[in-house]
């Protein structure tokens, strides 16, 4: 079941691009941690000498661009840590699981690897170095998680082989961003209607329809697409997971978990609920009206992103990390941000006044994913020391704020800030590759710095956040009284990750469940687009339900319930 449920880890893949994730945890420094004066990493022993830093390699199972060989901040970090890290990213168009399999088969592993949701392949191949002794050796690493949280990373053999590098908050929460799922809408659409309160799916599409009728094209003549849907490959979560959110639940796995009785939670199949039927019926109605992109069913992810980059798509349901890093820079470069094309998240429901939970403000650790040291690393201690060193405050500042005086300044009260020129530099692609070095898939912190004042990362420094967004977007947040993206979702800020989460962490107790899960996935890939384009929705829904039931989903549901029951038994007996 672990493999099956991992496919729904995409619902929470803020863990794969989470340098600004809001759903994180408050980590108190343990008594055994290093002291305040130790939080600067001393210059390496080779600095100023002929001694060269140790070169480590790292593969990251996500698409990205390698920084230049001559990179200012990487060189400074190498001076301080005695380590020069060379990152390799997943080639465009490659499946991360298949690519990692090829790495294993080649027997040429990098020193470090962050395999996304394919870490189990590396574990099964016995090519990872256990963390256990190094966690105790390096307090910087140990303080990332509590003892209980570290235990959640333990595999079947009792050892820890990786640690998730995201969702770790030091000090106080600074929740501004939202990397997860939402129904997104351009700021200009909300401004056009004087910033209305949009709570339901009906209200959302009503606004899109009215705006489209009044503004059928972009200023350059490109036709407006009111709403598009992504169904491509594993990213079909963009179409299939919405009923879960519309019902007010957060995706702790590939099912709804009813928590009305905290001591006895139970699973519900969100694919067959009345909410699911109503959601797809609504998409069908909007498609027949011409509101939904007629090419949605066959578009690739690349085609989807290309459409979004033009600014012509008014809305969609997606996770922020899945589109923003490809679309946002284009909006800035082409002036579309100033036009109001930036997307704002809405936490919709079917019925007005129904609570929703599109975001969790507490701990949402993804124990399936993280950074690991491989058995190909000649000296694992150097690798683990490096993972620890990049958490020292001065190095952490270099990674995310840059060089003082060049990338940020400090005012008389000690607050970090940037000038407009510095912000523009930091956004410039060439500057990023030649100067910046975030090491974004290595351990990192969100929250407040060790000084108790500044944010660990600039996007959580309120002044910097507002200075880096467009005026239309800032005006939109102000109109709604929102401090940022997260506040737009109106989620319960007191709700926390339950102890049994996440369900896709646990191994299958029924071998047939994996097969059933794959059959369900195939069924939904085939039928969900058909529901949207159908000329007879009721008949198509009935055919879909027949095909879905033929997959025997109860085998899967019973297995997940069994995992949940076993976890609850452990919790209640602790």
N, C-alpha and C positions, 0 to 999 in steps of 0.2 A: 504493500500500500504506500510505502514511502515514495516510490517512483511515481505512482499514480497521482498522489496528492501534491507532489512537487510542481506539477503543471499548473496548479492554482496558486503557486507561490508568486506567479506574475501579478496576482492581485495585490501583493504586498511588496512588489519589487522596488519599492522605494528603497529597499535594502541594496539594490544594485546600482542606484544613482542617488545617493542620499546625502550628499554633502550639505544639503540644506533641509533635510527632513525634519518635520516638526514633531512627529510622534516618537519621542525619545524619553530617556529615563534620567532621573536625578541620582547621581552617583556620589555618595559621601566618601571622602578620603578615609581609608582605614587607618587605624593607629600605627600600623606597621609601614605605612607608605613613606616615601621620601619627604624630607622637610622642605619648607618654602625656599630656603636658600639653595637647595639642590635642584630646583626646577629650571636651571639653565645648563645646557650641555656644554662642557668645556671644549675649547678648540682641540681638534685631534692632534695626536702626537706627531703626525707627519707634516703639519702645517708649516710652510716656509722651508721645508726640507725637500730632498729628492724623493722621499718615500711617497709611493702612490697609494691612494685609497683602495680598499678591497672592492672589486666589481661584483655586484650581484645582479642577476637577471630575474625578471618577473613577468609572468603572463597573466593577463586580465581578460576574463571571458565576457567582455563587453566592448562595443565599438568605441574607439577613441583615436586621438592623434598623438603620436610620440613627439615629445619635446625635442628641440634641437640638441645635437651633441654638445655644443657650447651653450650652456644655459646658466645664467648668473646665479640664481638662487640654488640650483642643484649643486653648483660648485661650492657655495658657502656651506650648504648642508653636508657635503662630503668632507669639507674641512673640519666640521664639528663632530662628525660621526665616524670618520675613517671609512665610509661606505659610499660608493657611487652606484646608484640603482638605474638599471636600464629596463624600461617598461616595453612590453610587446602587447598589442591589443588584438582583439578578435577581428580578423579580416571581414570586410563588408560582405554580406550575403552568406556567411558561414553560420551554421548551427553550432552553438557553444558546446553542446554535448558531444556532437560528432567530432568537433575540433579537438576537444580534450581527449577523446578516445584515440585520435591520431597521434597526439602528443605522447600518450602512455605507450602506444604501440611502437613509436619511434625510439623509445628508451632514451630520449634526449629532453629531459624535463628541465625547466628553469629552476633557479634556486627557490623562488617564491611563486606562489600561484593563488589567484583569487578566482575560483571556478564558478561563481554565481550559484545557480541551483543544480550544478552538476558535481558538487563536492563528493557525493557518494561514489561516483566513478573512481575518483582518486583514492578514496578510502578502501574500496573493494579491491583496487589494484595493489594495495599495500605499499604506496609510494610516498607516504606522508610521515613526517617526524612528530612524535607526541610532544605536546606543549607542557605536560604536567610539571616537570622539574623546572622549566624556564619561567613558568608563571610565578613560582616561589622565588626564583632568583632575581627577577626584575619587577620591583614594585610598581613601576609605571604600567606594566601589563596587568598585574594583579588587580589594580584598582579600577580597571575597566568594568568589571562585573563583581557582583557579590558571590559568595561561595555557592549559594543556591543556583545562581545564574550560570556560573562556570560549569556546574554539574550538568546543566541542561545541554551543554555541548558534548558531553561524554558519549562515545559510541559504544557499540555492543561489547567491545573488548575492555571497556572501562577507562579508556584514555581519551584525552582531548586532542584534536588534530587541527582545529582552526578556531578562529574567533571572528565574529562579525565586526566589521570596522565602523559601522554606522550606528546611529541611534544611541549614542552615549553622551549624556548631558552632564557636564561638570557644573556644580553650583546650581543656579536657578534656571528654570525654563525660560526661553525667549522664543515663544512660538509665534512666528510671523508667516512662515512659508507653509505650503501644502504640496507635497510631492505625490499624493495619492489620487484616488478616483474622485471624479465629480462630473457633473454636467457643466461644461464650460460654455461661456458666452462672451463675445467681444464687448469690451467696455463701451464702445461707441453705441452699441445696440441699447444698452441700459441707459446711457445718457440721452439718447433720442427719445426715450419714453419717460424722461424725468426721473430716472432711477426708481422704478417700481419695486415693490416687494414681490419676489417670485419664489413661491414655496412648492408649487406642484408641477408635475409634468405637463398638464394642460396649460397652465399659465406660461410655462416656458415656450411651448410650441406656438401658443397664441401670439406671443411677442415676436418670435422669429417670423411668423407669417405676416404680421402687420409691417414689420420693418422691411421685409423682402418686397412686399407690394409697393412700398413707398421708395425703396432704394434697390432696384433690380440689378444694378451694375456698380462696379468700383469706379472711382474717378477716372481710371485709365481705360474704362470700357469693358474690363473683364466681368463676365457674368457672376453674380452672387450665387453661392451654394449655401442655402440656409442651414443645412445640417448634413453631416456625413457620418458614416459608420465604418469602423475598421474591423475586418473579419479575417485578416491575413494570418495564416499559420497559428503560432501560439498566442498571437496578439488578439485572437478572437475573444479574449476576456473583455474587450471593449464593447462587444455586443451582448455577451451572454451573462455577465455578472451584475448588470444593472438591477434586476429584480431583487437581489439580496439587499442592496443599498436602499432601494425604494421602500422596502419593508422595514427599514430602520435598523438594520443589523450591520455589524462590522465583520469583514471576512477573515475569521480565524482559521478557516479551512475551506473546503469546497462544498460546504453545507451551511445552512442556517443553524445556529445553536441557540435554543430558547433558554434564557437564564432566569425566568420568572422565579424559579426555585433554585437558588445558587447551589444548594447541596445535591440537586438532582437535575442537571442540565440535560437536554435531549436534542437530538439532531432532527432537522426538517429539510426536505429536498426542495430547494428554492426553484428548481426547474419546473415544478408542476403546480405551483401555487396560483391562486387567483390573481395575484399581483403580476406574476410572470405572464399570464395570459393577457391581462390588461395592458401591460407594457408593450408586448409585441403587437397587440391590436392597434395601439396608438401609433407605433412605427409604421404599421401597414396603412393606416389612415393618412398619415403624413406623406408617405411615399406616393400614394395614389393622388394626393393633392399636388405633387410636384415639389414638395418641400425637402425631401431627402434626395441626396446625390444619386442619380440614376446609375452611376458606375460603382457604387459602394461595394457590391457583392464580389466583384472581380479585381478591385484595386489592390495593388501590393502596398506594403508599408512605405516604400520609397515614393510611390505615386501619391499616397495619402499625405506624406510630409510635403511633397512638392506643391500640392493644392493649398495646404495650410500656409506655406511660405508666401503665397501670393496675397494673403489677407482676405481672400474671397469667401472663406468658410466661416460662417457666423457662429456655429456651435457644433459640439460633438461630446460624446461621453468617453473619457479616457483618463489615464493617470498622467499627472503633470510631467513626470520624468520621461514619459514615453514620447512626448512631442516638444517640450519646451526648449531643450538644449539643441535641437535641430532647427526650431522655428524662431525662437527669440532673437538670436543674432541677426537673422535676415530681416526681421521687423525693424530692428534698430538701423541697420544698414540702409534699408530702402525707405525709411521714413514712415513705415506703417504703424510703428508704436505711437508716433505723434498724431496719426490719424485716428487712433483709438482702437486698433486691431488687437491689442493685447487681451488675452483671455482671463476671465474672472470665474472662479469656481462657485457653483451653486449646489447645495445639498438638498435635492428634490425628493419629494414623496408623492404618493398618489392622492392622498387626502390632505387638505389644508389642516395645519396644526399638528400633524403627526410627527413625533420626534424622529430624528435621523442621526446616524453616527458615522459620517463619512471620514472622520478623523478621530484618532485617540490621542489624547494629550500626554498619556503616560507611556510606560514601557511597552514597546512593540519590537522586541528583539527577534530577529530571524535566525534561529539556531542552525538552519540548514546551510547557511552560506557564510563565507568569510575568507580570510587570508590564511595561507598555510605555508609551511616550509617543507620542501620535498627532500627525499632521500638522495637526490642528486647534488644537494648542497654539500660542499666539501667540509665546511665548518658551520654547523647549525647554530652554534653559540653566537657567531658573528651576525647571523641573520636575525636571531631573536633579540640580541642587543640592539640592532638597528631598529627593529619594530618598537622597542622600548624608547630608544633615543628620540624618535620622531614625535614622541609625546611630550618631551620637555617643552616648557612654555615658549622659550626663545625660538626653538625650531618650529613649533606649532605656529607661532606668529609669522615666521618666514614663509611657511607653506600657504597660509590663508590670508595674511595681511600684506606680506611682502617685506621689503627693506624699509626700515624707518628712515624718513627723509626723502626716499625715492618713491615709495608706494603709499605711505601714510605718514601723518604727522601726529603729534601728541599735544593737546592743549594744556593750559596751565593747571587744569584740574586732573590731568592724567587720562582724558578721554582720547581714544584713537579717532582720527577722521581723515578723509581724503579730500583733496581739491578736485575740481572738475577735470583738470588735466590728468590727474592720477587715475580717476575713475575711467576716463576714456582710454588711457594706456592699458589698464587692467582688462578692458573689454576688447582690445585690439588683438586679433588672432596671432599676428606675428610677434607681438610683445609677449603674449602668453607662451608661445613656443620658445622664445629666445631668453626670456627673463623669469617667468613664473614657474613654480614647481610645487604643485599642491600634493603630489603623491596621493591622489584622491581615493585609492583603494587600499591604503594603509590605515592603521588605527588612527582615530581622530576624535576630537571632542566637539560637541555643541555646548550651548549654555554660556556661562560667564567664565572669564579668564581667572587665573589664580589671583589676580589683583582684586577680584570681587567687583569689578567695575565694567570692564570692556567685554564684548562678546568674543567668544572663541573664534567665531567666523563672522566676517563683515555683514553677511546678509541678515544676521540676527542683531546687528547694531541698528536700532530704529532710525537714527539720523541717516546712516548710510543706506539703509534699505530704501527710504523715501527719496534719497538723492539719486538713486540708480534706476528708478522706475519712471515711466513716461508721465507727463502731466495728466492725460486722460485717465490713466490707471490710478494715479494718486487722488484725482478728483472723485473717482468712483468709490474708492475706499472711504474717503472723507464723507461722501454723501450717505453712505450706509453706517457711518460711525465705526468702521472696521479698522483695526490696526494693521491689517494685511490680509493675505489670502485666507489664512486659517479662520479668521473671524467671520468670513463670509458664509461659512458652512453651518453656523448656529448649532454646533454639536455640544453634547454634555461634556463640560470640561472636567467633571469629577469622575467620569467613567475611566476605568483602568483595565489593562490587559488582565484577563482572568488567569488563575494559576494553571489551568489546564491548556491554555493556548500555547502554541498554535497546533491545531490538530494534524496538520500535515508533517509534524515532526516525528510521528510514531510509526513503527514498522507494522506491516500487515500481519494479521493473525489468520487471514484466509487468502490462500494463493489465488483463488479465482477473482478476488476483488480487483487486482491489477488489470485483468482481462476485461472485466466489466467496465472499469473506469475508462479504458481505451475505447471500448465500444460506445460508451456514452459520449465521449469526446468526438468520435467520428460521426455519430448521429447528429449532434448539435452543429457540427461544421456543415453538414449536408442540409439540415432542415431550417435552421434559424434564418438564413437569408431568404429562403422560400416563404417563410411566414411574412416577411416584410413586403415582398413583391406580389403576394397572392391576390388573385381576383376574387377569391372566396375564402376569407380568413378562417371561418368556423370549420370548413371542411379540411383546410390545410392543418389547422391546429389539431384536429382529431387524428389525422394521418400521422402527424408528428408525435402525438402522445402514444399512438399504437407502436410506432417505431421505437420510441423511447422506452416503453414498457418491455418491448422485446429484448432490450439490453439487460433485463433483469436487474434494475438499479438497486433493488432491496438487498442484494448481496453486498454491494458497496456501502449502503446506508447502515446495514447491520454491523459491518466491520468498523466503520467510523464510530458508531455508538459503543461498540465493544472497547475501542481505544479510549474513548471518553470515559467510560465506566471504570476502566482499569486505572486511568490517571486520577479520577476522583477518589477511588479507593485509597490510593497512595496519599493523596492530599488530606483526606479525612482522618487517616491513621497517623499522620505526622505529629 
